[in-house]
Amino acid sequence: MLSAELLLFLPVIVLFSIIASYSDFKHKKIPNSLILRMLGVSIILNLVYFRKTQLGNLFFYLIFVLVSLLVAIGLWLLDFWKAGDVKFYFALSTLVHPSNTSRFLLPLFAFLILSFVITLIEVILTRKFKFEPKFSIGLILPVVLAPFMEFLGASALPAVFLVYFIGTKIKKVLQIFAILTIPVLILYPQQAFSALLVTFGFFLLMSLKFEGETPSAPMLSASFIYLLVFGKL
């Protein structure tokens, strides 16, 4: 039996996702008018939804939306995606209610997995790609912060990606980061090597450059629908 949350939000998020994906495929953009409609409908549905839930849940929801907005804007500033993706990511975040903080970055995690799969398929089918690795001292940041990542639970992997991506954009990193890797490797070898392995995987993936562009709206939509349906598990 579908919960009240799914009955309210699932049909809406699926409908808007279909429209956004169609626009992204056909016009390579997500119109601002669609984002405004999503936010308008979201406000109405959330007013209905939160009339029958605790105030603490509203605060938790607002924190999630704020975190999603900051993550989306941060990745845009780092040239990870376009402004349209930021607005769509934010609008989608207003239509779901994760069960705990460990799921705040779950949509980003799902998006990265889907992007990897689509990228792999594109490599196999088109073979139009270049491998352009760019090393940076910032790549060690996930290793330095590895001991803190385990507190994030399910959000640890996307958090590693965020730290990795920030590290690649830092032009000048203090040498102290390089020095800190030694005690971290000694004191927290399992976490450090896990972060190093994941970072290396992200490094290989981000080094692949393709001709053309895969629309992101379908993958973002699927990621938030996943959170909406399985966020309580």
Residue frames as a rotation matrix with the C-alpha (Angstrom) as fourth column:
MET 1
0.576 0.817 0.000 0.00
0.817 -0.576 0.000 0.00
0.000 0.000 -1.000 0.00
LEU 2
-0.161 -0.659 0.734 1.43
0.605 -0.654 -0.455 3.38
0.780 0.371 0.504 -0.99
SER 3
-0.385 -0.047 -0.922 2.13
0.859 -0.383 -0.340 5.85
-0.337 -0.923 0.187 1.81
ALA 4
0.683 0.662 -0.310 0.57
0.547 -0.744 -0.384 9.31
-0.485 0.092 -0.870 1.87
GLU 5
0.087 -0.755 -0.650 3.95
-0.256 -0.647 0.718 10.76
-0.963 0.103 -0.250 0.89
LEU 6
-0.797 -0.405 0.448 4.19
0.261 0.439 0.860 8.60
-0.545 0.802 -0.244 -2.23
LEU 7
0.005 0.892 0.452 0.58
0.969 0.107 -0.222 9.28
-0.246 0.439 -0.864 -3.19
LEU 8
0.714 0.258 -0.651 1.21
0.239 -0.964 -0.120 13.02
-0.658 -0.070 -0.750 -2.97
PHE 9
0.291 -0.744 -0.601 4.67
-0.552 -0.644 0.530 13.38
-0.781 0.178 -0.599 -4.46
LEU 10
-0.389 -0.546 0.742 5.41
0.222 0.726 0.651 10.37
-0.894 0.418 -0.161 -6.69
PRO 11
0.347 0.542 0.765 2.95
0.873 0.110 -0.474 11.18
-0.341 0.833 -0.435 -9.53
VAL 12
0.952 0.030 -0.306 4.11
-0.026 -0.984 -0.178 14.81
-0.306 0.177 -0.935 -9.55
ILE 13
0.147 -0.982 -0.115 7.83
-0.521 -0.175 0.835 14.08
-0.841 -0.063 -0.538 -9.60
VAL 14
-0.283 -0.188 0.941 7.36
0.556 0.767 0.320 11.46
-0.782 0.614 -0.113 -12.33
LEU 15
0.666 0.626 0.405 5.32
0.704 -0.349 -0.619 13.89
-0.246 0.697 -0.673 -14.46
PHE 16
0.851 -0.387 -0.355 7.82
-0.380 -0.920 0.091 16.74
-0.362 0.057 -0.930 -14.12
SER 17
-0.073 -0.923 0.377 10.71
-0.222 0.384 0.896 14.33
-0.972 -0.019 -0.233 -14.71
ILE 18
0.063 0.185 0.981 9.21
0.825 0.543 -0.155 13.19
-0.561 0.819 -0.118 -18.02
ILE 19
0.933 0.331 0.140 8.69
0.355 -0.786 -0.506 16.80
-0.057 0.522 -0.851 -19.16
ALA 20
0.608 -0.767 -0.208 12.20
-0.552 -0.595 0.584 17.85
-0.571 -0.240 -0.785 -18.09
SER 21
-0.163 -0.687 0.708 13.82
0.136 0.695 0.706 14.81
-0.977 0.211 -0.020 -19.71
TYR 22
0.418 0.398 0.817 11.98
0.854 0.134 -0.502 15.44
-0.310 0.908 -0.284 -22.98
SER 23
0.997 -0.036 -0.065 13.09
-0.051 -0.970 -0.238 19.07
-0.054 0.241 -0.969 -22.99
ASP 24
0.323 -0.943 0.080 16.66
-0.492 -0.095 0.866 18.12
-0.809 -0.319 -0.494 -22.15
PHE 25
-0.112 -0.311 0.944 16.79
0.552 0.770 0.320 15.58
-0.826 0.557 0.085 -24.98
LYS 26
0.458 0.438 0.773 15.17
0.886 -0.156 -0.437 17.86
-0.071 0.885 -0.460 -27.56
HIS 27
0.857 -0.008 0.515 16.41
0.128 -0.965 -0.229 21.33
0.498 0.262 -0.826 -26.62
LYS 28
-0.067 -0.936 -0.347 19.44
0.673 0.214 -0.708 20.55
0.737 -0.281 0.615 -24.42
LYS 29
-0.835 -0.173 0.522 17.96
-0.221 -0.763 -0.607 22.71
0.504 -0.622 0.599 -21.64
ILE 30
-0.362 0.743 -0.563 15.46
0.919 0.387 -0.081 22.66
0.158 -0.547 -0.822 -18.81
PRO 31
-0.176 0.303 0.936 13.23
0.299 -0.890 0.345 25.77
0.938 0.341 0.066 -19.03
ASN 32
-0.969 -0.199 0.143 12.95
-0.041 -0.443 -0.895 28.09
0.242 -0.874 0.422 -16.04
SER 33
-0.250 0.957 0.146 9.17
-0.874 -0.288 0.392 28.03
0.417 -0.029 0.908 -16.42
LEU 34
0.305 0.308 -0.901 9.19
-0.026 0.949 0.316 24.31
0.952 -0.073 0.297 -15.63
ILE 35
-0.631 -0.609 -0.481 11.33
0.499 0.157 -0.852 24.89
0.595 -0.778 0.204 -12.54
LEU 36
-0.842 0.362 0.400 8.91
-0.508 -0.781 -0.363 27.57
0.181 -0.509 0.842 -11.32
ARG 37
0.178 0.939 -0.293 5.95
-0.713 0.328 0.619 25.23
0.678 0.099 0.728 -11.83
MET 38
0.008 -0.265 -0.964 7.75
0.371 0.896 -0.243 22.50
0.929 -0.356 0.105 -9.90
LEU 39
-0.905 -0.411 -0.111 8.42
0.267 -0.345 -0.900 24.85
0.331 -0.844 0.422 -7.00
GLY 40
-0.530 0.790 0.309 4.84
-0.789 -0.593 0.162 26.12
0.311 -0.158 0.937 -7.02
VAL 41
0.387 0.657 -0.647 3.37
-0.376 0.753 0.541 22.62
0.842 0.034 0.538 -6.92
SER 42
-0.312 -0.605 -0.732 5.95
0.479 0.566 -0.671 21.60
0.821 -0.560 0.113 -4.31
ILE 43
-0.919 -0.010 0.394 4.88
-0.285 -0.674 -0.682 24.42
0.273 -0.739 0.616 -1.97
ILE 44
-0.027 0.997 0.073 1.22
-0.909 -0.055 0.413 23.41
0.416 -0.056 0.908 -2.25
LEU 45
0.412 0.172 -0.895 1.89
-0.059 0.985 0.162 19.71
0.909 -0.014 0.416 -1.70
ASN 46
-0.561 -0.702 -0.439 4.23
0.427 0.209 -0.880 20.34
0.709 -0.681 0.183 1.22
LEU 47
-0.673 0.431 0.601 1.65
-0.681 -0.678 -0.276 22.57
0.289 -0.595 0.750 2.91
VAL 48
0.445 0.856 -0.265 -0.77
-0.709 0.517 0.479 19.66
0.547 -0.025 0.837 2.71
TYR 49
0.239 -0.441 -0.865 1.86
0.216 0.893 -0.395 17.12
0.947 -0.092 0.309 3.77
PHE 50
-0.725 -0.678 -0.123 3.21
0.286 -0.134 -0.949 19.01
0.627 -0.723 0.291 6.78
ARG 51
-0.136 0.764 0.631 -0.24
-0.779 -0.476 0.408 19.76
0.613 -0.436 0.660 8.18
LYS 52
0.850 0.525 -0.035 -0.25
-0.423 0.721 0.548 16.17
0.313 -0.451 0.836 9.45
THR 53
0.386 -0.779 -0.494 3.37
0.614 0.617 -0.493 15.73
0.688 -0.113 0.716 10.48
GLN 54
0.569 -0.205 -0.796 5.60
0.747 -0.276 0.605 16.99
-0.344 -0.939 -0.004 13.29
LEU 55
0.964 -0.205 -0.172 7.35
-0.238 -0.949 -0.208 20.35
-0.120 0.241 -0.963 13.19
GLY 56
0.190 -0.945 0.266 10.69
-0.369 0.182 0.911 18.57
-0.910 -0.271 -0.315 13.67
ASN 57
0.088 -0.090 0.992 10.17
0.734 0.679 -0.003 16.81
-0.674 0.728 0.125 10.35
LEU 58
0.919 0.270 0.287 9.71
0.392 -0.694 -0.603 20.19
0.037 0.667 -0.744 8.66
PHE 59
0.657 -0.745 -0.112 13.02
-0.595 -0.605 0.529 21.43
-0.462 -0.281 -0.841 10.07
PHE 60
-0.055 -0.661 0.749 14.75
0.073 0.745 0.663 18.24
-0.996 0.091 0.007 8.90
TYR 61
0.440 0.335 0.833 13.24
0.826 0.214 -0.522 18.66
-0.353 0.918 -0.183 5.43
LEU 62
0.998 -0.052 -0.035 14.37
-0.060 -0.949 -0.310 22.30
-0.017 0.311 -0.950 5.18
ILE 63
0.287 -0.951 0.119 17.92
-0.526 -0.053 0.849 21.31
-0.800 -0.306 -0.516 6.13
PHE 64
-0.028 -0.240 0.970 17.90
0.552 0.806 0.215 18.67
-0.833 0.542 0.110 3.39
VAL 65
0.767 0.368 0.526 16.71
0.641 -0.387 -0.663 21.19
-0.040 0.845 -0.533 0.80
LEU 66
0.856 -0.494 -0.156 19.39
-0.456 -0.861 0.225 23.66
-0.245 -0.121 -0.962 1.91
VAL 67
0.023 -0.869 0.495 22.12
-0.203 0.480 0.853 21.01
-0.979 -0.120 -0.165 1.75
SER 68
0.216 0.139 0.967 20.93
0.804 0.537 -0.256 19.99
-0.555 0.832 0.004 -1.73
LEU 69
0.972 0.178 0.153 21.01
0.233 -0.816 -0.530 23.61
0.030 0.550 -0.834 -2.89
LEU 70
0.572 -0.818 -0.062 24.52
-0.626 -0.484 0.611 24.18
-0.530 -0.311 -0.789 -1.54
VAL 71
-0.075 -0.574 0.816 25.80
0.203 0.792 0.576 20.95
-0.976 0.209 0.057 -3.11
ALA 72
0.491 0.363 0.792 24.23
0.819 0.118 -0.562 21.82
-0.297 0.924 -0.240 -6.46
ILE 73
0.990 -0.142 -0.011 25.61
-0.140 -0.955 -0.260 25.38
0.026 0.259 -0.966 -6.45
GLY 74
0.361 -0.913 0.191 29.02
-0.481 -0.006 0.877 24.17
-0.799 -0.409 -0.441 -5.29
LEU 75
-0.056 -0.351 0.935 29.29
0.558 0.765 0.321 21.68
-0.828 0.539 0.153 -8.15
TRP 76
0.787 0.348 0.510 28.18
0.618 -0.437 -0.654 24.37
-0.005 0.829 -0.559 -10.59
LEU 77
0.847 -0.515 -0.131 30.90
-0.470 -0.841 0.269 26.72
-0.248 -0.166 -0.954 -9.34
LEU 78
-0.050 -0.888 0.458 33.38
-0.353 0.444 0.823 23.89
-0.934 -0.121 -0.336 -9.88
ASP 79
-0.203 0.039 -0.978 32.13
-0.972 -0.126 0.197 23.44
-0.116 0.991 0.064 -13.47
PHE 80
-0.809 -0.027 0.588 30.75
-0.089 0.993 -0.077 19.96
-0.581 -0.115 -0.805 -12.81
TRP 81
-0.311 0.757 0.575 27.37
0.936 0.348 0.048 20.75
-0.164 0.554 -0.816 -14.40
LYS 82
-0.668 0.092 0.738 25.34
0.367 -0.823 0.435 23.62
0.648 0.561 0.516 -15.83
ALA 83
-0.898 0.333 0.287 23.05
-0.439 -0.669 -0.600 26.13
-0.008 -0.665 0.747 -14.13
GLY 84
-0.037 0.937 -0.347 19.97
-0.808 0.176 0.562 24.27
0.588 0.301 0.751 -15.39
ASP 85
-0.084 -0.075 -0.994 21.10
0.273 0.957 -0.096 21.16
0.958 -0.279 -0.060 -13.50
VAL 86
-0.959 -0.275 -0.068 21.45
0.156 -0.315 -0.936 23.23
0.236 -0.908 0.345 -10.32
LYS 87
-0.574 0.800 0.171 17.87
-0.818 -0.568 -0.089 24.51
0.026 -0.191 0.981 -10.55
PHE 88
0.186 0.652 -0.735 16.47
-0.564 0.683 0.464 21.10
0.805 0.328 0.495 -11.45
TYR 89
-0.453 -0.441 -0.775 18.41
0.384 0.688 -0.616 19.39
0.805 -0.577 -0.142 -8.64
PHE 90
-0.988 0.087 0.125 17.08
-0.152 -0.545 -0.824 21.96
-0.003 -0.834 0.552 -6.17
ALA 91
-0.262 0.960 -0.095 13.49
-0.936 -0.228 0.268 21.71
0.235 0.159 0.959 -7.42
LEU 92
0.095 0.248 -0.964 13.57
-0.168 0.959 0.230 17.92
0.981 0.140 0.133 -7.20
SER 93
-0.778 -0.484 -0.400 14.93
0.294 0.282 -0.913 18.10
0.555 -0.828 -0.077 -3.65
THR 94
-0.773 0.532 0.347 11.79
-0.634 -0.619 -0.464 19.96
-0.032 -0.578 0.815 -2.54
LEU 95
0.154 0.888 -0.433 9.63
-0.879 0.323 0.350 17.02
0.451 0.327 0.831 -3.59
VAL 96
0.218 -0.130 -0.967 11.25
0.200 0.976 -0.086 14.29
0.955 -0.174 0.239 -1.44
HIS 97
0.536 0.024 0.844 11.70
-0.776 -0.380 0.504 13.73
0.333 -0.925 -0.185 2.31
PRO 98
-0.142 -0.672 -0.727 14.69
-0.188 0.740 -0.646 11.55
0.972 0.045 -0.231 3.27
SER 99
0.714 0.524 -0.465 14.46
0.257 0.422 0.869 9.62
0.652 -0.740 0.167 6.52
ASN 100
0.729 -0.518 -0.447 17.85
0.463 -0.108 0.880 10.61
-0.504 -0.848 0.161 7.97
THR 101
0.623 -0.512 -0.591 20.92
-0.531 -0.832 0.161 12.73
-0.574 0.213 -0.790 7.32
SER 102
-0.312 -0.795 0.520 22.89
-0.084 0.568 0.818 9.80
-0.946 0.211 -0.244 5.91
ARG 103
-0.036 0.391 0.920 20.63
0.888 0.436 -0.150 10.00
-0.459 0.811 -0.362 2.84
PHE 104
0.465 0.216 -0.859 21.10
0.024 -0.973 -0.231 13.70
-0.885 0.086 -0.457 2.15
LEU 105
-0.200 -0.648 -0.735 23.63
-0.800 -0.325 0.504 12.95
-0.566 0.689 -0.453 -0.60
LEU 106
-0.234 0.163 0.958 21.93
0.202 0.972 -0.116 9.79
-0.951 0.166 -0.261 -1.85
PRO 107
0.835 0.549 0.040 20.56
0.154 -0.164 -0.974 11.51
-0.528 0.820 -0.222 -5.01
LEU 108
0.471 -0.750 -0.465 24.08
-0.868 -0.488 -0.092 12.64
-0.158 0.447 -0.880 -5.90
PHE 109
-0.425 -0.610 0.669 25.38
-0.514 0.771 0.377 9.12
-0.746 -0.183 -0.641 -5.28
ALA 110
0.192 0.593 0.782 22.70
0.403 0.679 -0.613 7.60
-0.895 0.433 -0.109 -7.50
PHE 111
0.910 0.121 -0.396 23.38
-0.251 -0.598 -0.761 10.24
-0.329 0.792 -0.514 -10.16
LEU 112
0.026 -0.986 -0.167 27.10
-0.935 -0.084 0.346 9.39
-0.355 0.147 -0.923 -10.14
ILE 113
-0.410 -0.122 0.904 26.36
-0.051 0.992 0.111 5.67
-0.910 0.000 -0.414 -10.51
LEU 114
0.586 0.707 0.396 23.95
0.415 0.159 -0.896 6.28
-0.696 0.690 -0.200 -13.38
SER 115
0.741 -0.379 -0.554 26.43
-0.614 -0.717 -0.330 8.64
-0.272 0.584 -0.764 -15.02
PHE 116
-0.322 -0.900 0.293 29.14
-0.699 0.435 0.568 6.00
-0.638 -0.022 -0.770 -14.77
VAL 117
-0.147 0.343 0.928 26.89
0.349 0.896 -0.276 3.37
-0.925 0.283 -0.252 -16.37
ILE 118
0.862 0.507 -0.025 25.79
0.193 -0.372 -0.908 5.71
-0.470 0.777 -0.419 -19.18
THR 119
0.421 -0.800 -0.427 29.41
-0.831 -0.529 0.172 6.78
-0.364 0.282 -0.888 -19.72
LEU 120
-0.440 -0.590 0.677 30.53
-0.326 0.807 0.492 3.17
-0.837 -0.004 -0.547 -19.95
ILE 121
0.273 0.638 0.720 27.80
0.556 0.506 -0.659 2.37
-0.785 0.580 -0.217 -22.47
GLU 122
0.912 0.057 -0.406 28.78
-0.228 -0.753 -0.617 5.43
-0.341 0.655 -0.674 -24.50
VAL 123
-0.041 -0.997 -0.058 32.41
-0.800 -0.002 0.600 4.30
-0.598 0.071 -0.798 -24.53
ILE 124
-0.415 -0.097 0.904 31.44
0.149 0.974 0.173 0.88
-0.897 0.207 -0.390 -25.80
LEU 125
0.447 0.744 0.497 29.02
0.631 0.132 -0.765 2.12
-0.634 0.655 -0.410 -28.47
THR 126
0.996 0.042 -0.083 30.75
-0.020 -0.777 -0.629 5.22
-0.091 0.628 -0.773 -29.84
ARG 127
0.381 -0.924 -0.024 34.40
0.895 0.362 0.262 4.82
-0.234 -0.122 0.965 -28.87
LYS 128
0.201 -0.269 0.942 34.67
0.442 -0.833 -0.332 8.58
0.874 0.483 -0.049 -29.28
PHE 129
0.992 0.076 -0.101 36.57
0.122 -0.377 0.918 9.59
0.032 -0.923 -0.383 -26.21
LYS 130
0.182 -0.967 0.181 39.90
-0.152 -0.209 -0.966 10.83
0.972 0.148 -0.185 -24.98
PHE 131
0.663 -0.082 -0.744 41.75
0.715 0.362 0.598 9.90
0.220 -0.929 0.298 -21.85
GLU 132
0.086 -0.575 0.814 43.16
0.095 -0.808 -0.581 13.13
0.992 0.128 -0.015 -20.41
PRO 133
0.451 0.055 -0.891 44.35
0.852 0.269 0.449 12.60
0.264 -0.962 0.074 -16.82
LYS 134
0.152 -0.377 0.913 45.13
-0.124 -0.924 -0.361 15.73
0.980 -0.058 -0.188 -14.82
PHE 135
0.030 -0.244 -0.969 46.96
0.863 0.495 -0.098 15.15
0.504 -0.834 0.226 -11.58
SER 136
0.182 0.052 0.982 46.66
-0.299 -0.948 0.106 17.57
0.937 -0.313 -0.157 -8.68
ILE 137
-0.856 -0.510 -0.084 47.88
-0.037 0.223 -0.974 17.62
0.515 -0.831 -0.210 -5.11
GLY 138
-0.419 0.794 0.439 44.25
-0.908 -0.373 -0.192 18.20
0.011 -0.479 0.878 -4.21
LEU 139
0.113 0.444 -0.889 43.59
-0.470 0.812 0.346 14.53
0.876 0.378 0.300 -5.03
ILE 140
-0.659 -0.442 -0.608 44.91
0.282 0.605 -0.745 13.64
0.697 -0.663 -0.274 -1.57
LEU 141
-0.617 0.443 0.650 42.14
-0.707 -0.675 -0.210 15.57
0.346 -0.589 0.730 0.19
PRO 142
0.475 0.843 -0.254 39.76
-0.608 0.523 0.597 12.56
0.636 -0.129 0.761 0.39
VAL 143
0.118 -0.516 -0.849 42.55
0.445 0.792 -0.419 10.54
0.888 -0.328 0.323 2.04
VAL 144
-0.841 -0.460 0.284 43.22
0.014 -0.543 -0.839 13.26
0.540 -0.702 0.463 4.61
LEU 145
-0.451 0.760 0.468 39.51
-0.885 -0.451 -0.119 13.51
0.120 -0.467 0.876 5.45
ALA 146
-0.337 0.300 -0.892 38.88
-0.254 0.884 0.393 9.75
0.907 0.359 -0.222 5.28
PRO 147
-0.887 -0.015 -0.461 38.59
0.400 0.472 -0.786 9.24
0.229 -0.882 -0.413 9.08
PHE 148
-0.750 0.628 -0.208 35.66
-0.324 -0.623 -0.712 11.67
-0.576 -0.466 0.671 9.16
MET 149
-0.611 0.500 -0.613 33.83
-0.707 0.004 0.708 10.11
0.356 0.866 0.351 6.22
GLU 150
-0.783 0.288 -0.551 32.60
0.310 0.949 0.056 7.05
0.539 -0.127 -0.833 8.08
PHE 151
-0.771 0.522 -0.365 30.33
0.236 -0.298 -0.925 9.27
-0.592 -0.799 0.107 10.20
LEU 152
-0.565 0.543 -0.621 28.35
-0.770 -0.618 0.160 10.10
-0.297 0.568 0.767 7.06
GLY 153
-0.106 0.545 0.832 27.10
-0.094 0.827 -0.554 6.55
-0.990 -0.137 -0.036 6.55
ALA 154
0.320 0.348 0.881 25.38
0.753 0.471 -0.459 6.15
-0.575 0.811 -0.112 3.19
SER 155
0.995 0.088 -0.043 26.57
0.051 -0.838 -0.543 9.61
-0.084 0.538 -0.839 2.15
ALA 156
0.373 -0.927 -0.039 30.27
0.018 -0.034 0.999 8.76
-0.928 -0.373 0.004 2.53
LEU 157
-0.133 -0.467 0.874 30.88
0.847 0.405 0.345 7.86
-0.515 0.786 0.342 -1.12
PRO 158
0.515 0.315 0.797 29.32
0.731 -0.648 -0.216 10.99
0.448 0.694 -0.563 -2.65
ALA 159
0.954 -0.235 -0.185 31.10
-0.058 -0.752 0.657 13.01
-0.293 -0.616 -0.731 0.05
VAL 160
0.081 -0.958 0.275 34.42
0.418 0.283 0.863 11.53
-0.905 0.045 0.424 -1.11
PHE 161
0.027 -0.016 1.000 33.54
0.998 -0.057 -0.028 12.58
0.057 0.998 0.014 -4.63
LEU 162
0.899 0.356 0.253 32.75
0.340 -0.934 0.106 16.13
0.274 -0.009 -0.962 -3.52
VAL 163
0.676 -0.714 -0.183 36.04
-0.112 -0.345 0.932 16.39
-0.729 -0.609 -0.313 -1.65
TYR 164
-0.082 -0.704 0.706 37.90
0.715 0.451 0.534 14.86
-0.694 0.549 0.466 -4.60
PHE 165
0.309 0.280 0.909 36.31
0.908 -0.370 -0.194 17.25
0.282 0.886 -0.369 -7.09
ILE 166
0.999 -0.006 -0.039 37.06
0.009 -0.921 0.389 20.25
-0.038 -0.389 -0.920 -4.88
GLY 167
0.396 -0.915 0.070 40.64
0.136 0.134 0.982 19.03
-0.908 -0.379 0.178 -4.59
THR 168
-0.041 -0.404 0.914 41.06
0.949 0.270 0.162 18.91
-0.312 0.874 0.373 -8.35
LYS 169
0.571 0.360 0.738 39.99
0.636 -0.762 -0.121 22.54
0.519 0.538 -0.664 -8.63
ILE 170
0.881 -0.304 -0.361 42.28
0.126 -0.586 0.801 23.90
-0.455 -0.751 -0.478 -5.95
LYS 171
0.791 -0.603 0.098 45.22
-0.062 -0.239 -0.969 25.61
0.608 0.761 -0.227 -7.62
LYS 172
-0.313 -0.908 0.277 47.35
-0.421 -0.129 -0.898 26.00
0.851 -0.398 -0.342 -4.52
VAL 173
0.780 0.528 -0.336 47.05
0.019 0.517 0.856 23.50
0.626 -0.674 0.393 -1.69
LEU 174
0.442 -0.627 0.642 49.06
-0.894 -0.371 0.252 23.92
0.081 -0.685 -0.724 1.46
GLN 175
-0.260 -0.663 -0.702 51.80
-0.540 0.702 -0.464 21.33
0.800 0.259 -0.541 1.83
ILE 176
-0.607 0.066 0.792 50.31
-0.762 0.234 -0.604 20.41
-0.225 -0.970 -0.092 5.20
PHE 177
0.536 0.843 -0.050 47.74
-0.809 0.496 -0.315 18.30
-0.241 0.210 0.948 3.35
ALA 178
0.406 -0.479 -0.778 50.51
-0.428 0.653 -0.625 16.17
0.808 0.587 0.060 1.90
ILE 179
-0.667 -0.698 0.260 52.10
-0.524 0.191 -0.830 15.82
0.530 -0.690 -0.493 5.34
LEU 180
-0.228 0.672 0.705 48.79
-0.914 0.101 -0.392 14.81
-0.335 -0.734 0.591 6.94
THR 181
0.504 0.441 -0.742 48.40
-0.721 0.688 -0.081 11.82
0.475 0.576 0.665 4.65
ILE 182
-0.409 -0.768 -0.493 51.20
-0.306 0.624 -0.719 10.00
0.860 -0.144 -0.490 6.49
PRO 183
-0.899 0.089 0.429 49.61
-0.409 0.178 -0.895 9.97
-0.156 -0.980 -0.124 9.99
VAL 184
0.101 0.993 -0.065 46.19
-0.944 0.074 -0.323 9.25
-0.316 0.094 0.944 8.46
LEU 185
0.277 -0.084 -0.957 47.57
-0.613 0.752 -0.243 6.22
0.740 0.654 0.156 6.60
ILE 186
-0.732 -0.634 -0.250 49.20
-0.177 0.531 -0.828 5.01
0.658 -0.562 -0.501 9.82
LEU 187
-0.861 0.387 0.329 46.32
-0.385 -0.076 -0.920 5.67
-0.331 -0.919 0.215 12.22
TYR 188
0.161 0.978 0.130 43.39
-0.417 0.187 -0.889 4.91
-0.894 0.089 0.438 9.88
PRO 189
-0.781 -0.622 -0.058 44.77
-0.307 0.301 0.903 2.59
-0.544 0.723 -0.426 7.16
GLN 190
-0.519 0.636 0.571 41.43
0.739 0.670 -0.075 1.00
-0.430 0.383 -0.817 6.21
GLN 191
0.527 0.758 -0.384 39.57
0.483 -0.639 -0.598 4.29
-0.699 0.129 -0.703 5.78
ALA 192
0.085 -0.593 -0.801 42.52
-0.475 -0.731 0.491 5.94
-0.876 0.338 -0.344 4.04
PHE 193
-0.868 -0.458 0.192 43.05
-0.086 0.519 0.850 3.16
-0.489 0.721 -0.490 1.51
SER 194
-0.167 0.895 0.414 39.30
0.859 0.338 -0.384 2.92
-0.483 0.292 -0.825 0.86
ALA 195
0.606 0.353 -0.713 39.17
0.094 -0.922 -0.376 6.66
-0.790 0.161 -0.592 0.15
LEU 196
-0.324 -0.825 -0.463 42.27
-0.527 -0.249 0.813 6.34
-0.786 0.507 -0.354 -2.03
LEU 197
-0.776 0.073 0.627 40.71
0.431 0.786 0.442 3.53
-0.460 0.613 -0.642 -4.05
VAL 198
0.283 0.956 0.081 37.43
0.808 -0.192 -0.557 5.40
-0.516 0.223 -0.827 -4.55
THR 199
0.423 -0.205 -0.883 39.31
-0.233 -0.966 0.113 8.58
-0.876 0.158 -0.456 -5.45
PHE 200
-0.687 -0.726 -0.006 41.34
-0.242 0.221 0.945 6.71
-0.685 0.651 -0.328 -8.05
GLY 201
-0.417 0.632 0.653 38.11
0.826 0.564 -0.017 5.39
-0.379 0.532 -0.757 -9.58
PHE 202
0.642 0.639 -0.423 36.68
0.449 -0.761 -0.468 8.91
-0.622 0.111 -0.775 -9.77
PHE 203
-0.008 -0.754 -0.657 39.97
-0.393 -0.602 0.695 10.13
-0.920 0.264 -0.292 -11.23
LEU 204
-0.818 -0.280 0.503 39.82
0.273 0.581 0.767 7.55
-0.507 0.764 -0.399 -14.04
LEU 205
0.018 0.928 0.373 36.18
0.946 0.105 -0.307 8.36
-0.324 0.358 -0.876 -14.78
MET 206
0.696 0.277 -0.662 36.68
0.206 -0.961 -0.186 12.12
-0.687 -0.007 -0.726 -14.81
SER 207
-0.326 -0.895 -0.303 39.69
-0.218 -0.240 0.946 11.72
-0.920 0.375 -0.117 -17.10
LEU 208
-0.492 0.244 0.836 37.44
0.790 0.528 0.311 10.42
-0.365 0.813 -0.453 -19.89
LYS 209
-0.473 0.294 -0.830 36.41
-0.313 -0.937 -0.154 13.19
-0.823 0.187 0.536 -22.30
PHE 210
-0.275 0.492 0.826 33.58
0.744 0.653 -0.141 12.61
-0.608 0.576 -0.546 -24.78
GLU 211
-0.986 0.139 0.091 32.25
-0.028 -0.679 0.733 14.29
0.164 0.720 0.674 -27.87
GLY 212
-0.180 0.983 0.025 28.69
0.050 -0.016 0.999 15.46
0.982 0.181 -0.046 -27.38
GLU 213
-0.816 -0.001 0.578 26.74
-0.548 -0.313 -0.775 15.57
0.182 -0.950 0.255 -24.14
THR 214
-0.615 0.614 -0.496 24.41
0.531 0.787 0.315 13.14
0.583 -0.070 -0.809 -22.43
PRO 215
0.000 0.687 0.727 21.25
-0.331 -0.686 0.648 14.82
0.943 -0.241 0.228 -21.05
SER 216
-0.893 -0.447 -0.045 21.37
-0.077 0.250 -0.965 14.85
0.443 -0.859 -0.257 -17.26
ALA 217
-0.352 0.829 0.434 17.65
-0.915 -0.402 0.026 15.36
0.196 -0.388 0.900 -16.52
PRO 218
0.472 0.579 -0.664 16.70
-0.420 0.810 0.408 11.65
0.775 0.086 0.626 -16.83
MET 219
-0.180 -0.638 -0.749 19.51
0.446 0.626 -0.640 10.60
0.877 -0.449 0.172 -14.48
LEU 220
-0.912 -0.086 0.401 18.75
-0.265 -0.623 -0.736 13.32
0.314 -0.777 0.546 -11.94
SER 221
-0.015 0.995 0.101 15.06
-0.903 -0.056 0.425 12.40
0.429 -0.085 0.900 -12.07
ALA 222
0.406 0.131 -0.904 15.75
-0.021 0.991 0.134 8.71
0.914 -0.035 0.405 -11.52
SER 223
-0.612 -0.742 -0.274 18.04
0.302 0.101 -0.948 9.55
0.731 -0.663 0.162 -8.59
PHE 224
-0.803 0.351 0.481 15.41
-0.587 -0.605 -0.539 11.56
0.102 -0.715 0.692 -6.71
ILE 225
0.289 0.899 -0.329 12.64
-0.768 0.423 0.481 9.08
0.571 0.114 0.813 -7.50
TYR 226
-0.016 -0.405 -0.914 14.88
0.263 0.880 -0.395 6.42
0.965 -0.247 0.092 -5.96
LEU 227
-0.931 -0.357 0.072 15.27
0.053 -0.328 -0.943 8.53
0.360 -0.875 0.325 -2.82
LEU 228
-0.385 0.871 0.306 11.52
-0.894 -0.434 0.110 9.19
0.228 -0.232 0.946 -2.67
VAL 229
0.465 0.615 -0.637 10.64
-0.509 0.774 0.376 5.50
0.724 0.150 0.673 -2.96
PHE 230
0.421 -0.386 -0.821 13.45
0.526 0.841 -0.126 4.01
0.739 -0.379 0.557 -0.85
GLY 231
-0.218 -0.562 0.797 14.38
-0.258 -0.755 -0.603 6.93
0.941 -0.338 0.020 1.42
LYS 232
0.404 0.461 0.790 12.61
-0.872 -0.067 0.485 5.36
0.277 -0.885 0.375 4.37
LEU 233
0.838 -0.071 -0.540 14.46
0.069 0.997 -0.024 2.06
0.541 -0.017 0.841 4.17
